Amino acid sequence: MPDQENWKRKYTELTLEVERKQQSEERYHEQLRSLVDHLSLGMNGISGSLDTELTQLGEVLKEQNRKRIPSILHQIKKEVGQLDMERQSSRELLIRILHRWTQQLRRANPAPSVANLIGSIDTRVPEATEHLYALAELISELIEIQAGMLGNGAMPESDQDFELNSSQDSDIETLGASMAAELLQMIELLQIPAEGVEQARGLVLEIEQGITLERLPAILSSLVQLVRLANGNTQEDFENYLLTLNSQLSFVQQFLEESRNDELSAVQTHSQLDSQVRRDVRNIHRSVKESEDLKTLKQSVSQQLASIVRAMDSYRQQEQERETRLNRRYDDLLTKVEQMELETSKVKARMQEEQLRARTDPLTGLPNRTSYDHHLSSEHERWQRYGTQFSLAVGDIDFFKKINDHLGHLAGDRVLRLVAKVLKHNLRSNDFIARYGGEEFVILFPSTGGDEALQATEKLRQAIADSPFNFKGERVEVTLSFGVAEIREADDPEALFNRADQALYLAKQQGRNQTQVGGKG
């Protein structure tokens, strides 16, 4: 009887251990579902069909429908392979574009020193197109070289830098080259789908032949079409996901298959153990019934109990080995999840770079109206929460239409760029300036009252008035009028801007080239 009690105790322990194994396996499945959800979130928007397959994979894992997993994984790998082929096609196009760019720069300036520098950059093109950070650095170097050739240097330091005219033909040629470079760079940044690749190639060839005013509308129309085609495919921030997703999915598939095989093996082993224990118990009952000798009965029962104990020991050893394998795969799975989290952080950084680029005015290099709206909303929220005052200034170039009409639009664009540089150069580091639109600029003065903002704005106005703008050696008067308003109780962003804008209108009415403060009403 002590042996029978010992058997019951061991059987109970093994039953509890099986339950713990099942709970552990459920945790593994939960981690696996979490990884798939993570992949789905990161890959969302790359491809509609891929989104659908990843969603189905998540649902299948939740339902634990293992029969559908292999077919879904096969389809996902097929979709990723197609995306990778499209990425490779875009990369090849980008390499050709960059090579053409360097060739144009060589022709523009054949000096040996410049040619050697461009040649060094040219050799790095294939490798740079594999990594966004290297590509950004390479393009930055090319832009610096091109800026030096076009004379777009740093902050103007001499009167000559404020010369608004060179020969008209030279201005048009320079403008065309600058526009071509900007348009090519825009095309390079688009993740163009397969159906738009031929159109993109044709557009690149047309731009490289030179931009004329007659062809400019058609070129811009083609570019708009490409942007629409690329909508939803411009997320270069997910490049690392596309490059590594095949291996990630292969690992997930392997994890699922091994876990399924181990589970089937465990079920089979448990069934065998149960059958053997039941058989030995029946033998014990039969021995008890049929035995007439106590010694023989004891010997028979002991043999049957020993058989049960051996079966349980064997089962326990198999379960320990299975748990070791599961733990090892679980650790590998956690490592993969950590890698995905690291890639996600890199992708977020790249997305922030793209957002910054999307919020920049291409002509002046200042933040645009979208960026201004975001900063104004943040300042207003901070004021509502903590009572931190701030002020807003709205500035407008006086008689800008006359500059465009009399000196030409190229001179007008140069005025806008120079005014933006002078304003930015004379602002404090924590002030924010943006081009609001046309010849209008907006400035946010954080933690600044109205009187202090008025003084800062007057400094800006005077800096513009003192700048030596000239056209063909004749001085050109360029001035700004400003309106300033301080945030006050019950102001929303629109009301604050309207008060500053009304003050600007008053400055225009009273003679221009002055600063007026918005009223309290």
C-alpha positions as CSV (number, residue, x, y, z in Angstrom):
1,M,0.0,0.0,0.0
2,P,2.9,2.5,0.6
3,D,4.0,1.8,-2.9
4,Q,0.5,2.5,-4.2
5,E,0.4,5.8,-2.3
6,N,3.8,6.7,-3.7
7,W,2.5,6.0,-7.2
8,K,-0.5,8.2,-6.7
9,R,1.7,11.1,-5.4
10,K,4.0,10.8,-8.4
11,Y,1.1,10.7,-10.8
12,T,-0.4,13.8,-9.3
13,E,2.9,15.6,-9.5
14,L,3.2,14.7,-13.2
15,T,-0.3,15.9,-13.9
16,L,0.5,19.3,-12.3
17,E,3.7,19.5,-14.2
18,V,1.8,18.8,-17.5
19,E,-0.5,21.7,-16.6
20,R,2.5,24.0,-16.0
21,K,4.0,23.0,-19.3
22,Q,0.7,23.8,-21.0
23,Q,0.7,27.2,-19.3
24,S,4.3,27.8,-20.3
25,E,3.5,27.0,-23.9
26,E,0.5,29.4,-23.9
27,R,2.9,32.1,-22.8
28,Y,5.2,31.3,-25.7
29,H,2.2,31.5,-28.1
30,E,1.3,34.9,-26.6
31,Q,4.8,36.2,-27.2
32,L,4.6,34.9,-30.8
33,R,1.3,36.7,-31.3
34,S,2.9,39.8,-29.9
35,L,5.8,39.6,-32.4
36,V,3.3,39.2,-35.3
37,D,1.4,42.2,-34.0
38,H,4.6,44.2,-33.8
39,L,5.5,43.3,-37.4
40,S,2.0,44.2,-38.6
41,L,2.2,47.6,-36.9
42,G,5.7,48.3,-38.4
43,M,4.8,47.2,-41.9
44,N,1.3,48.8,-41.9
45,G,0.8,50.8,-45.2
46,I,3.7,49.3,-47.1
47,S,1.4,47.0,-49.1
48,G,-2.3,46.4,-48.9
49,S,-2.1,42.7,-49.6
50,L,0.8,42.3,-47.1
51,D,-1.3,44.1,-44.4
52,T,-4.2,41.6,-45.1
53,E,-1.9,38.5,-44.8
54,L,-0.3,39.8,-41.5
55,T,-3.8,40.5,-40.1
56,Q,-4.9,36.9,-41.0
57,L,-1.7,35.5,-39.4
58,G,-2.5,37.3,-36.2
59,E,-6.1,36.0,-36.3
60,V,-5.0,32.5,-37.0
61,L,-2.6,32.6,-34.1
62,K,-5.3,33.8,-31.8
63,E,-7.6,31.0,-33.0
64,Q,-4.6,28.5,-32.8
65,N,-5.6,27.2,-36.2
66,R,-2.2,25.7,-37.1
67,K,-3.4,24.2,-40.4
68,R,-3.6,27.6,-42.1
69,I,-0.3,29.0,-40.8
70,P,2.0,27.4,-43.6
71,S,-0.1,28.8,-46.5
72,I,-0.3,32.3,-44.9
73,L,3.5,32.4,-44.2
74,H,4.1,31.3,-47.8
75,Q,2.0,34.1,-49.1
76,I,3.6,36.7,-46.8
77,K,7.1,35.6,-48.0
78,K,5.9,36.0,-51.6
79,E,4.6,39.5,-50.9
80,V,7.8,40.5,-49.2
81,G,9.9,39.1,-52.1
82,Q,7.9,41.3,-54.5
83,L,8.4,44.4,-52.3
84,D,12.1,43.6,-52.2
85,M,12.3,43.4,-56.0
86,E,10.6,46.8,-56.3
87,R,13.0,48.3,-53.8
88,Q,15.9,46.9,-55.8
89,S,14.5,48.4,-59.0
90,S,14.2,51.8,-57.3
91,R,17.7,51.5,-56.0
92,E,19.1,50.8,-59.5
93,L,17.2,53.9,-60.8
94,L,18.6,56.0,-57.9
95,I,22.2,54.8,-58.7
96,R,21.8,55.9,-62.3
97,I,20.3,59.3,-61.3
98,L,23.2,59.9,-58.9
99,H,25.8,59.0,-61.5
100,R,24.2,61.4,-63.9
101,W,24.2,64.1,-61.2
102,T,28.0,63.7,-60.6
103,Q,28.6,63.7,-64.4
104,Q,26.7,67.0,-64.7
105,L,28.7,68.5,-61.8
106,R,32.0,67.4,-63.5
107,R,30.9,69.1,-66.7
108,A,29.9,72.3,-64.8
109,N,33.3,72.5,-63.1
110,P,36.1,70.4,-64.7
111,A,38.8,71.7,-62.3
112,P,41.0,68.7,-61.1
113,S,40.4,69.3,-57.4
114,V,36.6,69.3,-57.9
115,A,36.7,66.4,-60.3
116,N,38.7,64.3,-57.8
117,L,36.2,65.1,-55.1
118,I,33.2,64.2,-57.3
119,G,35.0,61.0,-58.4
120,S,35.4,60.0,-54.8
121,I,31.7,60.6,-54.2
122,D,30.8,58.7,-57.4
123,T,32.5,55.5,-56.2
124,R,30.5,55.5,-53.0
125,V,27.1,55.7,-54.8
126,P,26.3,51.9,-55.0
127,E,27.1,51.4,-51.3
128,A,25.3,54.6,-50.2
129,T,22.0,53.5,-51.9
130,E,21.9,50.5,-49.5
131,H,21.8,52.6,-46.4
132,L,19.6,55.7,-45.9
133,Y,22.1,57.4,-43.5
134,A,25.0,57.0,-46.0
135,L,22.8,58.2,-48.8
136,A,21.7,61.3,-46.9
137,E,25.4,62.1,-46.2
138,L,26.4,61.6,-49.9
139,I,23.5,63.8,-51.2
140,S,24.5,66.4,-48.6
141,E,28.0,66.5,-50.0
142,L,26.7,66.8,-53.6
143,I,24.4,69.6,-52.6
144,E,27.4,71.4,-51.0
145,I,29.4,71.1,-54.1
146,Q,26.5,72.2,-56.3
147,A,25.8,75.1,-53.9
148,G,29.4,76.3,-54.3
149,M,29.1,76.2,-58.1
150,L,25.8,78.1,-58.0
151,G,27.1,80.6,-55.5
152,N,24.5,79.7,-52.8
153,G,26.9,80.1,-49.9
154,A,26.3,80.9,-46.3
155,M,25.0,84.1,-44.7
156,P,25.8,87.1,-46.9
157,E,28.7,89.1,-45.6
158,S,29.4,91.7,-48.3
159,D,27.4,94.2,-50.4
160,Q,28.0,92.0,-53.4
161,D,26.0,89.2,-51.8
162,F,22.9,91.5,-51.9
163,E,23.2,92.0,-55.6
164,L,19.8,91.2,-57.0
165,N,20.8,91.0,-60.7
166,S,23.2,89.1,-62.8
167,S,22.6,88.9,-66.5
168,Q,19.1,87.8,-67.2
169,D,20.2,84.8,-69.3
170,S,22.6,83.7,-66.6
171,D,19.8,84.0,-64.0
172,I,17.4,81.9,-66.1
173,E,20.1,79.3,-66.7
174,T,21.0,79.1,-63.0
175,L,17.4,78.9,-62.0
176,G,16.8,76.1,-64.5
177,A,19.8,74.1,-63.2
178,S,18.7,74.7,-59.6
179,M,15.1,73.6,-60.4
180,A,16.4,70.5,-62.2
181,A,18.5,69.5,-59.2
182,E,15.6,70.0,-56.8
183,L,13.2,68.1,-59.0
184,L,15.6,65.2,-59.5
185,Q,16.2,65.1,-55.7
186,M,12.4,65.0,-55.2
187,I,12.1,62.1,-57.6
188,E,14.9,60.3,-55.8
189,L,13.1,60.5,-52.5
190,L,9.9,59.0,-53.9
191,Q,9.3,55.2,-53.4
192,I,7.8,54.8,-56.8
193,P,5.7,51.6,-57.5
194,A,6.4,49.3,-60.4
195,E,3.8,50.8,-62.6
196,G,5.4,54.3,-62.4
197,V,9.0,53.3,-62.9
198,E,9.0,53.9,-66.7
199,Q,7.2,57.3,-66.2
200,A,9.8,58.3,-63.7
201,R,12.7,57.3,-66.0
202,G,11.2,59.4,-68.8
203,L,10.7,62.4,-66.5
204,V,14.3,62.1,-65.3
205,L,15.7,62.1,-68.9
206,E,13.5,65.1,-69.7
207,I,14.7,67.0,-66.7
208,E,18.4,66.2,-67.5
209,Q,18.0,67.7,-71.0
210,G,17.2,71.0,-69.4
211,I,14.2,72.8,-68.1
212,T,12.6,75.5,-70.2
213,L,9.7,77.7,-69.2
214,E,7.6,76.2,-71.9
215,R,8.1,72.7,-70.7
216,L,7.9,73.5,-67.0
217,P,4.1,73.0,-66.6
218,A,4.2,69.6,-68.2
219,I,7.2,68.5,-66.1
220,L,5.4,69.6,-62.9
221,S,2.2,67.8,-64.0
222,S,4.2,64.5,-64.5
223,L,5.8,65.0,-61.1
224,V,2.4,65.4,-59.5
225,Q,1.3,62.1,-61.0
226,L,4.4,60.4,-59.7
227,V,3.8,61.8,-56.2
228,R,0.2,60.4,-56.3
229,L,1.5,57.0,-57.5
230,A,4.1,57.0,-54.8
231,N,1.5,57.9,-52.1
232,G,1.7,55.2,-49.4
233,N,5.0,53.9,-50.9
234,T,7.3,56.7,-49.9
235,Q,8.0,55.2,-46.5
236,E,11.7,54.7,-46.9
237,D,11.8,54.6,-43.1
238,F,10.7,50.9,-43.4
239,E,13.6,49.9,-45.6
240,N,15.2,47.8,-42.8
241,Y,11.9,46.0,-42.3
242,L,11.8,45.0,-46.0
243,L,15.5,43.9,-45.9
244,T,15.1,41.7,-42.9
245,L,11.5,40.6,-43.0
246,N,12.2,37.4,-44.9
247,S,14.5,36.1,-42.3
248,Q,12.2,37.3,-39.5
249,L,9.3,35.4,-41.0
250,S,11.4,32.3,-41.6
251,F,12.3,32.4,-38.0
252,V,8.7,32.7,-36.9
253,Q,7.7,29.8,-39.2
254,Q,10.5,27.7,-37.8
255,F,9.4,28.5,-34.3
256,L,5.8,27.6,-35.0
257,E,6.8,24.3,-36.7
258,E,9.2,23.3,-33.9
259,S,6.6,24.2,-31.2
260,R,3.9,22.3,-33.1
261,N,6.1,19.2,-33.4
262,D,7.1,19.4,-29.7
263,E,3.5,19.8,-28.8
264,L,2.4,16.8,-30.9
265,S,5.3,14.8,-29.4
266,A,4.2,15.8,-25.9
267,V,0.6,14.8,-26.5
268,Q,1.8,11.5,-27.9
269,T,4.1,10.9,-25.0
270,H,1.4,11.8,-22.5
271,S,-1.0,9.4,-24.2
272,Q,1.5,6.6,-24.1
273,L,2.2,7.3,-20.4
274,D,-1.5,7.3,-19.7
275,S,-2.0,4.0,-21.5
276,Q,0.9,2.3,-19.8
277,V,-0.2,3.5,-16.3
278,R,-3.8,2.3,-17.0
279,R,-2.5,-1.0,-18.2
280,D,-0.3,-1.5,-15.2
281,V,-3.1,-0.5,-12.8
282,R,-5.4,-3.1,-14.5
283,N,-2.6,-5.7,-14.0
284,I,-2.4,-4.8,-10.4
285,H,-6.2,-5.2,-10.0
286,R,-6.1,-8.5,-11.8
287,S,-3.2,-9.7,-9.6
288,V,-5.1,-8.7,-6.5
289,K,-8.1,-10.6,-7.7
290,E,-6.4,-13.7,-8.9
291,S,-3.5,-14.1,-6.5
292,E,-3.9,-16.6,-3.7
293,D,-0.4,-16.1,-2.2
294,L,0.5,-12.9,-0.4
295,K,4.2,-13.1,-1.4
296,T,3.4,-13.6,-5.0
297,L,0.9,-10.7,-4.9
298,K,3.4,-8.4,-3.3
299,Q,6.0,-9.3,-5.9
300,S,3.6,-8.8,-8.8
301,V,2.4,-5.5,-7.4
302,S,5.9,-4.3,-6.9
303,Q,6.8,-5.1,-10.5
304,Q,3.8,-3.2,-11.8
305,L,4.5,-0.2,-9.6
306,A,8.2,-0.2,-10.7
307,S,7.0,-0.2,-14.3
308,I,4.8,2.8,-13.6
309,V,7.6,4.7,-11.9
310,R,10.0,4.0,-14.8
311,A,7.4,5.3,-17.3
312,M,6.9,8.4,-15.2
313,D,10.6,9.0,-14.9
314,S,11.0,8.6,-18.6
315,Y,8.1,11.0,-19.2
316,R,9.6,13.6,-16.8
317,Q,13.0,13.4,-18.6
318,Q,11.4,13.9,-22.0
319,E,9.4,16.9,-20.6
320,Q,12.5,18.5,-19.2
321,E,14.3,18.1,-22.5
322,R,11.3,19.7,-24.3
323,E,11.2,22.5,-21.8
324,T,14.9,23.2,-22.4
325,R,14.3,23.4,-26.1
326,L,11.3,25.7,-25.7
327,N,13.3,28.0,-23.4
328,R,16.1,28.2,-25.9
329,R,13.7,29.0,-28.7
330,Y,11.9,31.5,-26.4
331,D,15.2,33.3,-25.7
332,D,15.8,33.4,-29.5
333,L,12.3,34.9,-30.0
334,L,13.0,37.6,-27.4
335,T,16.2,38.4,-29.1
336,K,14.3,38.8,-32.4
337,V,11.8,41.1,-30.7
338,E,14.6,43.3,-29.3
339,Q,16.0,43.6,-32.8
340,M,12.6,44.6,-34.1
341,E,12.3,47.2,-31.3
342,L,15.7,48.6,-32.2
343,E,14.8,48.8,-35.9
344,T,11.5,50.5,-34.9
345,S,13.4,53.2,-33.0
346,K,15.6,53.8,-36.1
347,V,12.5,54.0,-38.3
348,K,10.9,56.5,-36.0
349,A,14.1,58.7,-36.2
350,R,13.9,58.5,-40.0
351,M,10.2,59.4,-40.0
352,Q,11.0,62.5,-37.9
353,E,13.6,63.5,-40.6
354,E,10.9,63.1,-43.3
355,Q,8.5,65.1,-41.2
356,L,11.0,67.9,-40.8
357,R,11.7,67.9,-44.5
358,A,7.9,68.1,-45.2
359,R,7.7,71.1,-42.9
360,T,10.4,73.2,-44.7
361,D,9.8,75.9,-47.3
362,P,12.0,75.0,-50.3
363,L,12.7,78.6,-51.4
364,T,13.9,80.1,-48.2
365,G,14.9,77.0,-46.2
366,L,12.7,78.3,-43.3
367,P,9.9,76.2,-41.7
368,N,6.6,76.5,-43.6
369,R,3.1,77.2,-42.5
370,T,2.4,73.6,-41.4
371,S,5.4,73.8,-39.1
372,Y,4.3,77.2,-37.8
373,D,0.8,75.8,-37.0
374,H,2.4,73.0,-35.0
375,H,4.7,75.4,-33.0
376,L,1.9,77.9,-32.3
377,S,-0.4,75.1,-31.1
378,S,2.4,73.9,-28.7
379,E,3.0,77.4,-27.4
380,H,-0.7,78.0,-26.9
381,E,-1.1,74.7,-25.1
382,R,1.9,75.5,-22.8
383,W,0.3,78.9,-22.1
384,Q,-3.0,77.3,-21.1
385,R,-1.4,74.7,-18.9
386,Y,1.4,76.7,-17.2
387,G,0.5,80.4,-17.9
388,T,3.8,80.8,-19.9
389,Q,3.4,84.0,-21.9
390,F,4.6,84.4,-25.5
391,S,4.2,86.8,-28.4
392,L,3.6,86.6,-32.1
393,A,4.9,88.9,-34.9
394,V,3.7,88.9,-38.5
395,G,5.9,90.6,-41.0
396,D,5.3,91.5,-44.7
397,I,7.8,92.8,-47.3
398,D,6.8,96.3,-48.4
399,F,6.0,96.9,-52.1
400,F,7.1,93.3,-52.9
401,K,4.9,93.3,-56.0
402,K,6.9,96.3,-57.4
403,I,10.1,94.4,-56.9
404,N,8.7,91.5,-58.9
405,D,7.2,93.7,-61.6
406,H,10.3,96.0,-62.0
407,L,13.2,93.7,-61.3
408,G,11.8,90.3,-62.2
409,H,10.7,87.3,-60.3
410,L,14.2,85.9,-60.0
411,A,15.2,89.1,-58.1
412,G,12.0,88.7,-56.0
413,D,13.0,85.2,-55.1
414,R,16.4,86.3,-54.2
415,V,15.0,89.0,-52.0
416,L,12.9,86.4,-50.1
417,R,15.9,84.2,-49.5
418,L,18.1,87.1,-48.3
419,V,15.3,88.5,-46.1
420,A,14.9,85.0,-44.6
421,K,18.6,84.8,-43.8
422,V,18.8,88.3,-42.3
423,L,15.8,87.6,-40.1
424,K,17.0,84.2,-38.9
425,H,20.5,85.6,-38.3
426,N,19.1,88.3,-35.9
427,L,16.8,86.1,-33.9
428,R,17.5,84.5,-30.6
429,S,18.2,80.7,-30.6
430,N,14.8,79.9,-28.9
431,D,12.7,82.1,-31.3
432,F,10.9,80.5,-34.1
433,I,10.4,81.9,-37.6
434,A,8.5,80.5,-40.6
435,R,7.5,81.6,-44.1
436,Y,3.7,82.0,-43.8
437,G,3.2,82.4,-47.5
438,G,4.2,84.7,-50.3
439,E,6.2,87.6,-48.9
440,E,4.8,87.1,-45.3
441,F,6.7,85.8,-42.4
442,V,5.6,84.8,-38.8
443,I,7.8,84.8,-35.7
444,L,7.1,83.2,-32.3
445,F,8.8,84.7,-29.2
446,P,8.5,82.1,-26.4
447,S,8.4,83.3,-22.8
448,T,8.3,86.9,-24.1
449,G,5.9,89.7,-23.3
450,G,4.6,92.3,-25.8
451,D,7.2,95.1,-24.9
452,E,10.1,92.8,-25.2
453,A,8.7,91.3,-28.5
454,L,8.3,94.8,-29.8
455,Q,12.0,95.6,-29.2
456,A,13.1,92.3,-30.8
457,T,10.9,92.9,-33.8
458,E,12.2,96.5,-34.2
459,K,15.7,95.0,-34.3
460,L,14.7,92.7,-37.1
461,R,13.0,95.5,-39.1
462,Q,16.1,97.7,-38.8
463,A,18.4,94.9,-39.9
464,I,16.4,94.5,-43.1
465,A,16.3,98.2,-43.7
466,D,20.1,98.5,-43.3
467,S,20.9,95.6,-45.6
468,P,22.5,96.8,-48.9
469,F,20.2,95.4,-51.5
470,N,21.1,96.6,-55.0
471,F,20.2,96.0,-58.6
472,K,22.8,96.8,-61.3
473,G,24.7,98.9,-58.8
474,E,21.7,100.9,-57.8
475,R,20.4,100.6,-54.2
476,V,17.1,98.9,-53.8
477,E,15.1,99.7,-50.8
478,V,13.7,96.6,-49.1
479,T,11.8,97.0,-45.9
480,L,9.3,95.1,-43.8
481,S,6.3,96.1,-41.8
482,F,5.4,94.2,-38.7
483,G,2.5,93.6,-36.4
484,V,3.1,92.3,-32.9
485,A,0.6,90.7,-30.4
486,E,1.0,89.2,-26.9
487,I,-1.1,86.2,-25.9
488,R,-3.9,87.2,-23.6
489,E,-6.7,85.6,-21.7
490,A,-9.4,83.8,-23.9
491,D,-7.1,84.0,-27.0
492,D,-7.1,81.0,-29.3
493,P,-4.3,80.7,-31.9
494,E,-6.5,82.3,-34.6
495,A,-7.5,85.2,-32.4
496,L,-3.8,85.9,-31.6
497,F,-2.8,85.8,-35.2
498,N,-5.7,88.1,-36.2
499,R,-4.6,90.7,-33.7
500,A,-1.1,90.6,-35.0
501,D,-2.3,90.7,-38.6
502,Q,-4.5,93.7,-37.8
503,A,-1.5,95.5,-36.3
504,L,0.5,94.7,-39.5
505,Y,-2.4,96.2,-41.6
506,L,-2.2,99.3,-39.4
507,A,1.6,99.5,-40.0
508,K,1.0,99.4,-43.8
509,Q,-1.7,102.1,-43.5
510,Q,0.6,104.4,-41.6
511,G,3.4,104.4,-44.0
512,R,5.1,101.0,-43.9
513,N,8.6,100.1,-42.6
514,Q,7.4,100.2,-39.0
515,T,6.1,97.9,-36.2
516,Q,2.6,98.2,-34.6
517,V,1.3,96.4,-31.5
518,G,-2.0,94.6,-31.6
519,G,-4.8,96.1,-29.5
520,K,-6.5,94.5,-26.5
521,G,-9.8,94.3,-28.3
